[in-house]
Amino acid sequence: MPKSARDILLVEDDAAIATVIIAALEDEGFAITHCASIAERDRLLAEGSFGVMLTDVILEDGDGLASLARVREQAPDLPVIVLSAQNTLDTAVRASESEAFEYFPKPFDLDELVHAVRQAWAQSAKLASDDPEKPGEGEGETARMPLVGRSPAMQTVYRMITRVLRNDLTVLITGESGTGKELVAEAIHELGSRRTGPFVAVNTAAIPADLVESELFGHEKGAFTGAIAQAIGKFEQAHGGTLFLDEIGDMPPEAQTRLLRALQSGRIRRVGGRQEIAVNVRIVAATNRDLAPMIAAGTFREDLFYRLNVVPIELPPLRERREDIGALAQHFLVLAAEDGLPRRHLTPEAIARLEQRSWRGNVRELRNVVYRLALMAREERIDVETLTDIIGEEVVTATGGQRMVEEGFGPALAAWLASETPPSGTLYHRALAAFEKPLIEHALGRTGGNQLRAAELLGINRNTLRKRIGELGLEPDRFSQTS
């Protein structure tokens, strides 16, 4: 029987996942044809047309992504949605370079998948009558960037990276120090269409305030004391490539104005110069600061923020992706060996102990710790005892009377009790509020002040959350610009 645009081809060898997807799509009125192999997929495509194809990457007879070229030969306009348990940046980029309509790492949100199928089906129906302009083919092999981790938090980052590879939209990367913001900027450059151009990074926080403009835009001879020759700025150096502006939140107000003008016009003027120079650069900016209060205080231009924040990418702190710590530690041990340090390996118990630490310095701190372990360990095998001998027990922090220790909440609670002398009869409620307030603030911060999503993240009723917000005196609106 000939297929119609309402027919969906599902290529999935996991029967449980296939059953769930089929049920959800049939509820939407789609007709599903299911197979579990590449060979069966090719046979079905040869027999008739489909509106959308969903395919896993690892199938019983091969790589579903690697074999998409045959799909393109048979059905060049067929929207393809890729599903994968191989949750790496490489897989996400391969899906993007194959011009997949969407990529979903497992486990995925079923509602989001159904929504993507509806969108793909609408595109398929439109392509049946239109001759679309297709994006250019990617060139060369996928660069392998040092972004390690398969946690759900990193999957969001990978998906955002793949969405900006085929355009020049300005990207603003936010996250704590040490989370790897420059690595993300490098990945966007190396995997995107500007890979053949220069990647120029400048840390605006490391430049004296009176030299920021000269560093970015260059200067003419005699423009100021010490300008003994003409200098080319970072904008001109990055022409045809990517300019990475790190720690953009520390840029002086005067330089912010010049930067905004350059972004708006695509032209710069060297300090002391009269001629405007056209530049063709992609801007990727990053900051570890919360720009919302800086905008309110007038220390960061709101119009510059909106110019930079076209595509926001938020990097999670390491404590919110603990499942990646083992892979990161092993990755850094390999790098340490390549750098000439002894080859070591961590026992599972040692990795579990590393996962319990707070990592306030994030991935950068973990890297330094692993290098120290590689240097100081006497044996190739690093166990818990060796780990503790070299880096010690984590027992610190006294922020707000709280302490993060590897044993869990018990010692933290003990530290709080030691610092508090609540009136009789109030201890329980005061301790509950001390724990609950930062927890709710964290959920609101992660969801941009959206109470419904915050309640879902916490796993509590929305009305309960709203009540506790009022009782604790929290203001959800102040989180609305920091998601």
N, C-alpha and C positions, 0 to 999 in steps of 0.2 A: 504494500500500500504506500503511495507517495506521502512524504512527510510535509507538514505545514510549519509555519513560523511558530505555532504554539507547541511544537514538539521539541522536547529538550533531550539531548543525549548526555547521559551521565556515565562517565568512565571511572569506576571506583571499585577496587577489589576488597574493600572492607565492608562486609555485608551489613554490619550494624549501622555504620555511618550512612551507607546507601539507603537503608530503610528509612532513617530519619529524614534525609533530604527528599526522598520521593514523597513521603507523606506530606511534608510542608509544601512542596511545589504542586502536588495534586490538589491541595486545598485552595491554591491560587488559580486552578483551572488549567494547569499545564498538563500535557501528556508526556510521560517520562519513558524513555527507552534506556534500559540499564545494561551495561556490559562491564567486564572486569579485566579486559586485556586490550592491548594495542591492535592485535590482529582482528579481533571482533569489532573494534572501533572502526578500523579502516574498511571492513566489509560493510558495516552499516552506513558509513558515509558514501560508499560507492552505490548503494542501493537507493538512497534518497537524501533529501535535504532536511536540515534541522534549523531551528531558530537560534539556539544557543547550545554550546557544549560546555559541560563541567568536567574537569579531568583532574585526577590525582597525579602526583609526580611519580611516585614509586608504584608501578603496576606489576602484575605477576609475570609479564614477559618483557619488561624494559622500562625505560625512562619516558614518562608521558610528556615531559617538557622537550626533551631532545628530539622526540619524534613529531613535534608539531609542524615541522616543515612539510611532511606528507599531508597533514590536515590542510595546510594553506594551499597545497596544490589541488586538492579535491574541492575545498570550500574556502576560497580566499577571503570572503566577507563574513565568515562565521565568527561571531563573538565567542571568545574562549575565556572561561573563568577557571583559574588554577587553584587547586586545593593542595596543601602540602603539610606533612609532619616534619619535613626537612627545613626547620625554621631558621635559616641563616640568611644573612644579607645577600650571599651569592645566589640563593634560590629566588629571593625576591627580585634581584636584578635580572636573573635569567628570565623570570616571568615577564618583567617589563620589556626586556629586549625582544622577547617573542611576540610583543604587542598584545599580550593578554589583556582582556577587558578589565579584569580585576584579579587580585591575588589574595587568598585567604589562608593564613597559617592555621594549623589545627592546634588546639580546639578553637573553632570560630563561633561567632554569634549567628545563630540560625536566622534571626530576623534580618540581619545585615545581608546575609547571603541571598535570601529571598528578594530583598530590595534590589540587590545587584542584578539578579536574574531578570526582574521586571525591567530594569533600565536597559540591560543588554537586549532583551526581546524587543523593546521599543526601538533601539538602534537598528536591530536586524530588520524590522519592518520598514524602517526608513531607507536602509541600504538597498532594499529590494527594488526601490524606484529611483534612488539617487546614485550618482557616481562620486563617492566620497574622495576627498583628498587625503591620502594616507601619509602618515609621518615617515620620515626617512629611516632607512635601515641603520642599525647600529654597526659600528666598524670595530673590527678587532675582537680579541677575546676579552671576557669580563675581567676587569682588574680585581684582584683580591685585596680588599682593604682590611686593616687590622681592627675590625669591629666584631667582637666576639660576644656570643650570647644568644640563647633561643627563648628567653623568658617572654611572657606576653607583653611586658613593658617595652622590650626591645623590638618586638614585632611591629608595634605601632611606629617606632622610629624608622624601621626598614621600609615600611609601606610609604611613609611620608617621603623618604629619600627617593624611592622609585618614581614617585609622582612628579618630581621636579627635574628629572634627568633630561626630559625632552623639551624643556622650555628654559627661559632665562629669568623666571620670576625671582624677585628678591626674597631671601630666606633669613629669618631671625631664629638663631638657635639659643635656647635658654637652658639653664641647668647649673647646679652647684659646681664649684671648682673641682677639677679632677674627674669629671664625668666623661670627658672625651669630645668636647665640642669641636676642637680643631680636626679631629679624625672624621667627624661627620662632614665638615666643610670640605675636607680633602676627598672624601668619597663622592660627594656631589660633583666636584670638579672632575675627578679621574674617571667617573662612570658616565658623565654627561657629554653633551655635544661639544663642550669647550676643552676637552681633554688634551687637544694638541696645542692649546695656548698655555701661557704661564699661569701658575698659581702663586699669588703674592699674598703673604700673611703679614699683618701689622698689628701689634699689640698696642692699642691706643693708651693703655694705662702705664706703659713703660716709657712713653715719650714725654719729655717736659712740656708743660702746657703751652709755652711760647714757641715750641717747635712743631706742634701737631700739624698745623696748616702746611708748613714747609715739607714735612715728611709725606703728607698725603698728596699735595698738589705740586711740589717742587718749588724752586725759587730761581730768580735771575741773579746774575752777578751784581753785587752791591745792593741787594734788596734790604739787607740789614747787616749789622756789624758781624763780621766773620764770614759773610757770604762772598768768598773770594772767587767763586766760579759758579756757573750755572749748574743746577742740580735737577734731575728728573725725579718726580714724585712717584708714589706707589700707584696712583691711578694710571699714569702713562706706562709704568713698568708692566701693569696687568692688562694692557690693551690687547683685546682678542681673547682674554682668559677670564680668570676669577680673582676678585679682590676680597680677601677675608679680613674683616674688621673685628678683631677680638676685643673683648672688654669695652664694648661700645658705650656702656653706661658710664664710663669714666672720662668720656670725651668732654673737653671744655665747651661752654655754651657758644663761644664765638666760632669754634671749629664746627659745631653742630649746624650753624647757619650756613657755612660754606659747603658742608657736606650735603645738606638738603638741596641747595641750589644746584650742585653738581648732579645729584640724582634726578632732579626734575628736568634739567636741560640736556644731560648727557655731555656737558662741556665743562672744562675746568680752566682756571687761570692761575699760572704760577704766581707765587708771592713776588711782588715787585714787577710783575709783567703786565702788559696791556692786551696781549693777544689771547683770545679764547681758543682752546684746543679741544677738538672733538675726541672723546674717548669711548671705546666700546668694551665695557666690562660688565661682568655679572657680579653683583654684590651679595656676599654672604656675611652676615654680622652675628656676633655672639655676645652674651653677657651672663654673668652669674648674679646679677643684681635684679631686684624687683623694680621694674621701671615705673609701675603705676604710682607709688608714692613720690617718686622723683618728678613725674609729670605734674602731680598735684602741687608739689613744692616749687615747681618752676625751674628745676635744675636740669630737666631733660625735655626737649621740645616735643610736644604732642604730635605735631605734623610730621616730624622726623620719625617718630615711633610708628605711625601708620604707614609711612613710606617704606620702612624697613620690615615691618611685620606683615608682609603680604602672605608668606607661607611660614607659619610658626612651627618649629620643631622643638619639643621639650624633651630633654634627656633626663631619664630617671636617675636618682641617686642609687648607689650600689646597694644600700639597705633595702631598696624596693625591688631589687632583682637578685636576691640572694641565690636563687637557683643557678645563676650564671657564674658564681664565684669559683666553683670547681674548674669549669672550662677556662675561665680567665687565668687562674693560677697555673694550670697546666700549660697554657699558651705562653705565659711569661717565663716559665721554666725553660721552654724551648728557646725563647729569645735570649735568655740568660746564657744558655749553652752556646748559642750562635755568637754571643758577645765574648766568649772565651772563659766563662765561668764553668765550674764542674757540672756535669749532667746529674740532675737529681729527679726524684719523683716523690709525690706526696701520698701517704696512705689515705684510704677513705676516711679514717677517723680524724686525721689531721685536716682534711678538707672540711669535714663537718665542723671542726672547731673554728676554722677560718670563717665559715658561714655564720657563726654565732656572734662575730665581732661587729661593732657598730660602723666602722669604716667612714669616719667623718671626712677623710680625705678622698673617699671614693676610689675609682679605678686607679688613679695615680698612686694613692697610698698603698693599695694592694700590690701594684707593680713593684714599688720600692721594697715592700716587705718580702716579696718572693725573691727578689734579687739578693736581699740580705740573707735569706734562708739558703739560697744556692751558694753564697760565698762562705757562710759560717758553719753550715752543717758538716759534720765529720764523716758521715756515711751517705751513700747514695740514696738510701731510704729515709725520708723525713716523716717521723711519727709524731704523735701528740707530745711526747716527752721532749723530743728535740725541738719541736715548735715552741713549746712553753719556755724552754731554756733560752732560746734565741730572742724571742720577741716578748716574752713575759705574759702575764695575765692582764686582761683589760679590766681596769677597775675605776676609771676616772669618771668623771664629769659632774660638775656641780652647776648645771644650768637650771635655775628655778628649783633647787633642792632635789633634782632628779639625777639618776646615775644609770648608765647602761653598762651592764656586766654580762659576761658570757653565760652565767647560770640562769638568767631570765629575769622575771619581774620581782622575785622574792627579795634579793638584795637591794633592788631599786626602791621597793616599798619600804624596806628597813631604813634606807638612807633618808627617805622622805619623812618617816615617822620620827627619826632622830632629830630632824630639823624643825618639826612642827610641835606646837604645844596648844592644840585646840581645846576650847572649853568642854567640860564634861557633857556627854550626850550628843556631840556633834562630829565625832571622829569618823564614823562610817560615811556620813554624807559628804564631809570635807574631802576624804580620801577618794570617794567616788567621783566627785567633781574634778579633783586634781588629775585623775586619770582620763575622765570623759571629755573634758574641755579640749585638750590638745588632740585627742583622737578625732573629735568632730571637726575641729579646725583643719586637721589634715585632710579629712574627707571633702570638706568644702573647698579647700585649696586645690585638690586634685580634680574637682569637677567644676571649677570656675564659679562656685557659689550656687550651683544648681542643686536644690534640696532633694529633688526626686532621685537624681543620679547618686547624690551623696548617701541617701538612705539605702539605695540598692548596694552601694559599695560597702556600707556598714552592715547590711543585712538586717535592718530594722524597719519598722513601719514609718512612713513619711510623716504621719501625724505625731508619732512619738518623737521623731527628730525635731519637728517644728516646736514642739513643747519644750524639749531640752534646750534648744537654741535660745528660746525666750528666757528660760530659767537661769541659764548660764550667762546671759547678757551678751551673746555673740551677735555680730552684724554680718550676715551672709553677703550683703552687697559689696563689702570691701574685698571679697574674693573674686568678684565678677571679672576683673581685668587681669587676674594673675594666673588663670588656668593655662 
